[in-house]
Amino acid sequence: MIVEFGHFALVLAVVVALFQTVVPLWGSLTKQPRLMETAKPAAILQFVLLCFSFAALTYAYVVSDFSVANVAANSHSTKPLIYRISGVWGNHEGSLLLWVLILALFGSAVAIFGNELPQTLRANVLSVQASIALAFGIFMLATSNPFLRLENPPLDGRGLNPILQDPALALHPPFLYAGYVGFSIAFSFAIAALIEGRINAAWARWVRPWTLAAWMCLTLGIAMGSWWAYYELGWGGWWFWDPVENASFMPWLAGTALLHSALVMEKRETLKVWTILLAILTFSLSLMGTFLVRSGVLTSVHAFAVDPERGVAILLIMTIFVGGGLALFALRAGELRQGGLFAPISREGALVLNNVLLTTATATVLVGTLYPLLLEGLTGAKISVGPPFFNMTFIPLMVPLLIALPFGPFLPWKRGDLQGVAQRLIIAALIGLVAMVATMAVASRGPWLAPIMMAIGVYVMVGALQELAFRAKVGSAGREEVLRRLWNLPRSVYGTALAHFGVGLMVIGIVATSAYRIETVLVMKPGDKVDIANYELTFKGVAPFRGPNYREQVATFDVSRDGVPLTTLSPSKRVYDAPPQPTSEAGIHAAWRGDLYTVLGDAQVEDGGYAIRLYFNPLVRFIWLGALLMFIAGGISLSDRRLRVGAPRRKSRQPAVAVAPAE
Amino acid sequence: MTRKQKRGILIGAGVGILAGAAIMVAFALRDTIVFFRTPSDVVEGKVDLDQRFRLGGLVADGSVERGRGTKVKFAVTDTVETVPVSYDGILPDLFREGQGVVTEGKLDANGQFVADTVLAKHDENYMPPEVAAALKEKGVKLGPGAEHPGSNN
């Protein structure tokens, strides 16, 4: 019964979404406040209904109700509880329900916390938001309904793909979706602004926290996926430029650009048209990510089982929203009054450079991701575009971005003094040079670019700290004054510094791991010893082991350093009960200087030896630590008082910019 | 600086970066893409000897021969033609005879494909779409799991 209630709640939610799409918009167009006011309860009701629906599906998973087709296809009674729950979004239908639920969550959050928004803006935003939910709701009911029953329920389910039975992966999709879907708010605000034909700094103030929240979640979601791939797939890599990774990375790049351009718009009332366009593009890329993953056009781990119909339906949804959004933009953008100009050397100028580089980088990733599809469509030739392409096109864009990055926060708005800032940043550059020399001293091999990139990473980190020191007048003011200033710095300043520091940290991790990783494949017999990166490994042998829902062969390595026993690593090969699929579990010894990473291969036929793969990944943790810092930095910025209040109060003093006649 | 000049600098910088990136993309697409070939393509001589490419198909039944250490030999087939492959490394978990596989490397002078990468995807029912399409072309009947790449995740 509960499943039927969940099904019914989903249908009701779609009906509410239809109401919420039409009525508030109609109210705002015909200026009827009562109709506009319906948006708020509708948004909340829609969210409550979807919550119930999602809970009902989760219940079916928890109690292993295999009469539900979706549960039978993706769950198994022996699976641990947490993976029965995460199995809800480990498949196409369930993850779509989560997608729509998060959409409604963001919508209802705007409804609840948006009391100070202008009434028409709020009505329009919620209306656009509901139209997205409506499209996906209809799509779900028509092609991907998770609540369908089976006439002859099986005794047990088919199970969740075992490599997905993992804590990081249980959380990866919710964060990723929160990021993807969170950008829908920016999109809805952009469309609402275009419908009204006016936009002002308050608009950017409203959009920025939502964008920031979405960006945080996306950052963490991508980082978790990368971390999971690193320890679970057994290749020792953390990023593969896989098309689906790119599908999540493109909205991240565009969203990062949006975050920075919205800042310019909020503070200086300029770059309006660009910010609106970027908001539309960012969500379009999120929709494209959804399409690429679910349409089956891509070769990937992530590709959901999809019949062509579904792909066409998602393509249709994408075309409506992207095409509609861009068409509206083309029609109305001219009516938005452009803001003031600024000197190229200024905070605005630096942020524009950030935007140009980030969007260009997005475009190169887009080309690399879609080119194989395009070429196959045009000529039938099948190609793959791999890491070499992205290394060649993406890195040259990141180098100037990273070099310019510390300049941004130092430059004042309107007009800046490049030389003065450069003089201050000499300290960061010098420390970077020291890091470069140190890198060259420690690592004799590796590409020539690597030490330079290490220097740039350190320079970005020091630059971020220097900005804090500069604002606190470290060196020129007394100790008490410095502390007082540090205390009084707005949280968003700390957020910025921490996020930029995280970027530098991540660069160091990426460069060190990519350039200086050690990799060996060898055959070892019990008792054999091998040295790698100052560690000594002794292979003790392989023993069988029985886990809760798998059998495994576990190898044991004693690890010691300088003759001192350090730890024991146990890489294994597992075969799960349902579905019976083999996986490799890496044995990893994590340390600040790098990860020792062991993978067990096949047994040798003749002599009782085993193929063993060993990696040493220097500083690899810095990659995810950097991402984590960016996530935390986003949270710190979000908690800044200036972001939470102020916008509507400021409005009374600065009347909204009305539609100006086209120039 | 006048308004026009300022705008000129900004637009110029933007266009410059975009043009530079476009040139890099064009070069990279020319140099770094890897074509997907079937064993039939190889036997018919459609492949340059000095060019890296991806060879995909099914791992031929009874062809896997483990050598010393981590060396392994197998054959990739599209049921019409078969190409021998050598590889030194650990095979993916899901590598099995009769399963779809994609390998990347170069042909040597003897017509043997020397692979440095072997990909078998993370799902037992998974069939790389290129392989599925190529096999379909050759008239191979595939199981239901293979018709639609991606199975249940």
Boltz contact constraints between the chains, C-beta under 6 A:
constraints:
  - contact:
      token1: [A, 73]
      token2: [B, 152]
      max_distance: 6.0
  - contact:
      token1: [A, 161]
      token2: [B, 123]
      max_distance: 6.0
  - contact:
      token1: [A, 161]
      token2: [B, 153]
      max_distance: 6.0
  - contact:
      token1: [A, 163]
      token2: [B, 122]
      max_distance: 6.0
  - contact:
      token1: [A, 299]
      token2: [B, 128]
      max_distance: 6.0
  - contact:
      token1: [A, 299]
      token2: [B, 129]
      max_distance: 6.0
  - contact:
      token1: [A, 301]
      token2: [B, 122]
      max_distance: 6.0
  - contact:
      token1: [A, 303]
      token2: [B, 150]
      max_distance: 6.0
  - contact:
      token1: [A, 304]
      token2: [B, 150]
      max_distance: 6.0
  - contact:
      token1: [A, 305]
      token2: [B, 148]
      max_distance: 6.0
  - contact:
      token1: [A, 305]
      token2: [B, 150]
      max_distance: 6.0
  - contact:
      token1: [A, 305]
      token2: [B, 151]
      max_distance: 6.0
  - contact:
      token1: [A, 305]
      token2: [B, 152]
      max_distance: 6.0
  - contact:
      token1: [A, 341]
      token2: [B, 3]
      max_distance: 6.0
  - contact:
      token1: [A, 341]
      token2: [B, 6]
      max_distance: 6.0
  - contact:
      token1: [A, 344]
      token2: [B, 9]
      max_distance: 6.0
  - contact:
      token1: [A, 356]
      token2: [B, 14]
      max_distance: 6.0
  - contact:
      token1: [A, 356]
      token2: [B, 17]
      max_distance: 6.0
  - contact:
      token1: [A, 360]
      token2: [B, 17]
      max_distance: 6.0
  - contact:
      token1: [A, 360]
      token2: [B, 18]
      max_distance: 6.0
  - contact:
      token1: [A, 360]
      token2: [B, 21]
      max_distance: 6.0
  - contact:
      token1: [A, 364]
      token2: [B, 21]
      max_distance: 6.0
  - contact:
      token1: [A, 364]
      token2: [B, 25]
      max_distance: 6.0
  - contact:
      token1: [A, 367]
      token2: [B, 25]
      max_distance: 6.0
  - contact:
      token1: [A, 382]
      token2: [B, 36]
      max_distance: 6.0
  - contact:
      token1: [A, 382]
      token2: [B, 130]
      max_distance: 6.0
  - contact:
      token1: [A, 383]
      token2: [B, 33]
      max_distance: 6.0
  - contact:
      token1: [A, 383]
      token2: [B, 35]
      max_distance: 6.0
  - contact:
      token1: [A, 384]
      token2: [B, 34]
      max_distance: 6.0
  - contact:
      token1: [A, 385]
      token2: [B, 33]
      max_distance: 6.0
  - contact:
      token1: [A, 388]
      token2: [B, 32]
      max_distance: 6.0
  - contact:
      token1: [A, 389]
      token2: [B, 28]
      max_distance: 6.0
  - contact:
      token1: [A, 389]
      token2: [B, 32]
      max_distance: 6.0
  - contact:
      token1: [A, 392]
      token2: [B, 28]
      max_distance: 6.0
  - contact:
      token1: [A, 393]
      token2: [B, 24]
      max_distance: 6.0
  - contact:
      token1: [A, 393]
      token2: [B, 25]
      max_distance: 6.0
  - contact:
      token1: [A, 393]
      token2: [B, 28]
      max_distance: 6.0
  - contact:
      token1: [A, 521]
      token2: [B, 70]
      max_distance: 6.0
  - contact:
      token1: [A, 521]
      token2: [B, 89]
      max_distance: 6.0
  - contact:
      token1: [A, 523]
      token2: [B, 69]
      max_distance: 6.0
  - contact:
      token1: [A, 581]
      token2: [B, 124]
      max_distance: 6.0
  - contact:
      token1: [A, 582]
      token2: [B, 93]
      max_distance: 6.0
  - contact:
      token1: [A, 583]
      token2: [B, 93]
      max_distance: 6.0
  - contact:
      token1: [A, 584]
      token2: [B, 93]
      max_distance: 6.0
  - contact:
      token1: [A, 601]
      token2: [B, 90]
      max_distance: 6.0
  - contact:
      token1: [A, 605]
      token2: [B, 66]
      max_distance: 6.0
  - contact:
      token1: [A, 611]
      token2: [B, 70]
      max_distance: 6.0
  - contact:
      token1: [A, 611]
      token2: [B, 90]
      max_distance: 6.0
  - contact:
      token1: [A, 613]
      token2: [B, 90]
      max_distance: 6.0
